[in-house]
Amino acid sequence: MDIRQLRCLVEIVDSGTFTDAAIELGISQAAVSRNLLALERELGVRLLHRTSRSLTPTTAGVRVLARARHILAEIDELVSEATSGHTRLRVGHAWSAFGSHTREFQRRWAAEHPGIELQLVRANTATGGLAEGLCDLAVVRSHLDVRRFAHVLLTQEPRYCALPADDPLTRKRAVTLDQLRERTLVIDRRTGSTTVDLWPDAARPAIEYTQDVDDWLAAIASGRCVGMTAQATTTQYRREGVTYRRVRDVPPIDVHLIWHREDPHPATQAAVDLLTELYRGSSNPSS
C-alpha cells in the first residue's frame, strides 16, 4: 500500500468517475484503475461498487475512505510543516509574551519581514514550548537553566503582586514581602517566576499551587490568595477583581529569549535584533 493508492481512492469518490479523477491527479485513467485494484488486492476487500453509470463505496470502502482521508490530511500537514519552516516563525511563551512590547513586535515584524509569518504560541511549559517542539524561539521568565539553550537576556522586569481588588494592600502604591507573608501565595509550579525562597525561612507565606495562568488569576480574584509575577503580566492579563501593585524589596526577573543551538530558525537573529531594539528603545525597558 502506498499514498498514491489512497489518493486515487479518495479522488475517484470525490470526482465521481475514473476519467475525472485522472484529470485531477494528472495521471492516466489506466493508472487510476491500477492503483485502485492494487489497493483492493492489498486490503483483500472490494472498495467500490462500479456500474456504467455510478461509483459508490462498499461498506468496507466507506470505512477505508474515512481512514484514507485522515491519513492524507496528516501527510499534507507534515509536508506543510516541513516546507514552511523558513516562511513561519513560531515564538513560544508560557504567560505574557513580551508584555507591552508584544503588539509592537507583531506590527514591526509584519512590516519588516512580510515573507515570514509570525505566530505567538502559548505553551504552559518551563521552556515556553521550545523543548516540546512547539516553537522556534521562546521567551521565558521561569527558573530555567538557560545554559541548555542559545539565549539572550532581553531585560529585567520588576515584580508585581497580584491582589484581590478589595484587599487593603491595594490602597498602597507598593508593597513589601513582609506585608505579604500573612497571605496565601498562589504559585504556578511549572512556569511561574516566584518561589518561597524570596522570603526568609521563618517568614514564608502559606502556599497554594496551580498550573495555569487563568487558574492563578481565578484564585486571586476569589480573595483566597495573592500572587507575584513579572510586570509583563500586568499588561497582558488585566482581570476584573485583580489589582497589581509593585513589590519594592525583591530582585527583578530575568527575561530571556531562548532557542536551540543546533539548526536555529534562519530568522532567529532578526527576531533577536528587533526585540533588543524594542526593549532598549523603551524609556522603561521593563514596561
N, C-alpha and C positions, 0 to 999 in steps of 0.2 A: 504494500500500500504506500502511495506517496501523495504529496499535496495536490499534484495535478489531477489525480483521480477525484479527490474531494471537490476541487474547484469545478470540474466538469459536471459532477452530480448536481451541485448547487445551481450552476448556470443553466443546466437543462431544465430544471424545475422552474427557475425564475423566468427564463426566456420562453418556455413552452414548447420549443422544438429543438431538434439537434442542429438544424441549419442556423437558427438564430443564436444558439449557444456557441457554435463555431465562430460566428462573426464577432460576438462579444469577446471571446477568448483569443481571437486572432490565430486560430489553427483550423485545420481542415475538419470537415464533418466526419470523415473516417477516423481521425484522431480522437474526436469526441466519443464516437462509438467504442473505439478500442479501450479508452480509459474507463468508460462505464462498465464494459464487460470485464475488464481486469479487476475492477473494484468488486463486482459481484462475485467473481471467482474467488477473490481473496477472502471475502466475508462468508461465502457459501450460501448466500441468500439472494433472492430476486429483489431489486430495489424499486423498479418502475413497472407499472402496467403500461404496455405500449400498444396502441392501435393506430390505424391510419389517420385518425383524427385527433387523438389526445394522448397526453402523457400524464399519469398520476402516480404518486408514490404508493408502494405497497405498505402494509402495516410495518414491516421491518424497515422500509425505506423512510417512513416518517421519523422513526427513531434515529436512524443513521443520519438523516438530513439535519436534524436538530443538533446532533453532536458535531457534524461536519461544519455547520455554521459557527459553532462555538470555537472549534479548533482553528478555523481560518481567521476568525476575528482575533484570537490570541496571537497567531503568527503575524498578522498585519500590524498589531500593536507592537510586537517585538521588533519588527523591521523598522517601524516608525521611531521607536525608542533608540535603536542603534544608529539610524541615519540622521536623527535630529540633534545629536549631541553638540554639534557646533552651532546650531541655529536656535538653541534654547539654553538659558542659564537658570538653574533652579537654586534658590537661596533659602536654606532652611533656618528655622528659629523655633524655640520652644514657647516663648511668650510674646515678646514685644518688638520683634524685628529691630528696626533702627530708631525706635521711638519717634520723635517729631521729625526726624530726617527721612522717615520711610517714604512719605509721599513725594518729596523732592527727589529722592533716589530713583523712584519709579519713573517720574517725569523726565529727569535728565537722561536716564538710561534709554528710554524710548526715543528721545530726540537725538542722542549721540550714537546709539547703536541700533538703528531700525531693523537690521538684519538678524538680530539676536533677541528672541522673546525672553523677557524676564518673568519668572514665576517665583512668588514667595510661597514657601511651603511650611506650614506649621506642623511640627513633629514633636510630640511630648517625650523626647528622649534627651539624655545628657549631652549628646553631640548635635542636637538640633536636626537629627535625621541623617547626618553625614555617614556615620558608621553603618547605618542601615541601608545605605544606597538610595535614599530618598531625595538627595540633593547633591549639588556640585560644590557648594560652599555653605557654611553655616555661621551664624552669629551666636555666640554662647556667653552666658553670664554665670553659669553654674560652676561648682568646684571641680572642674575638669582639668586633668593634666594635659594641657595643650601641647606639651612637647611631643606627644604622639603624632601630631599633625604639623604641616606647614601652617603658619599663623602670623597675624599681625595684630597688635594692640591698637584698637580704634580710639578708645577713650577710657576714662574712668568716670563712672556715674555715681553721684551721691545716692545714699539710701533714703528711702521714704517709708514711713509707717502708714499702713492702711488701717483706718479706724472705722468702727460703726459711726454713722453720721451723728448719732446722739451721744457719743462718748464725750465726757467732759474735756478730754485732752484736745478735742477739735477746736477749742477756744484758744489754744496756744498756736503761735506761728511755727514753733519747732518743738520737738520732744527729745527726751534722753532715754538711754537704755534703762536707767533706774526707774523711770516713770512707767516703763512697760513690763517690769518684772512681775507685777501682781496680776497681769493679764494672762490669758491663754493664747499662746502664739501658734498660728497655723502655718505649717511648713510643707512645701512640696518637696518631698524627699528625693524625687527623681531629677527634677530640673531646676529647683529653687536655688537662689543665691544666698540663702540665710541658714545659719546653723546656730545652735545654742552656745557654741564656743565664743560668740560675741560677748556673752555675759560671764562674769566670774562664777566659779563653781557654786558658791554659796548663794548666788542671787539669780539663778536661772528661772525663767518663767515655765509654767506648765506648757506642754506641747500637744498639739493635735496634728496629725499628718493627713495630707491629701496628695493626689497625683495629677491634678489638672487645675489650670488657672480659673476656670469657671466655678469649680467646687471651692477653690480658695476664696474667691470673691463672695460666694454664697455664704460661706461660714462667717465671713466678716460682716456682711450686710445683716445677718441674723442677730448680731450683737453678741454672739458666742465667743468670738475670737478677734484678735488683731493679727496683722501680718506685717512683714517687712520685705521690701522689694527695691529694685533699681528704679531710677527716675523714669526710665522709658515706659514703665508700666503705667505711670500716672497719665501719660498722654494717649496710650493705646487702649487702656481699659478703664474708662470712666463708667462707674456703675452707680445707679441710684441706691442710696443707703450706705455708700462707702466714701470716706473722706481721706485724703492723703495729707500728711504732714512730714516735713523733713526731720530726719534723726541727725542731730548735730554732733554726737560724740562717737561716731563709728567710722571706720575706714571706708573709702569708696569701693565700688565694684568694677573690676576689670571687664571690659567688653572686647572680646576677641573675635576676629573673623578667622575661621579655620577651613582648611581644605586638605585633600590627600597629597602627600609629597610625590607619589608616583602618578604620572599621567594626569596632571591637573587640567581642568577645562581651559581651552585656549583663551577664553575671555576673563580668566581669573585676575590677571594683572590690571585689566581695565576696570574691573569692579573694585579692586583694592584702591586704585588711584582715585576713582570717583568718590568712594566713601571717605577716604583720607581727606580729600578736598572739602567735602561737606562738613566733616567734624572739625577740621581746622578752621574753616571759614566762619563757623558759628561763634558769636560773641561769648556764648556759654556752651562749650563743647558737649556738655552732657545734657543739654536741654532738648 
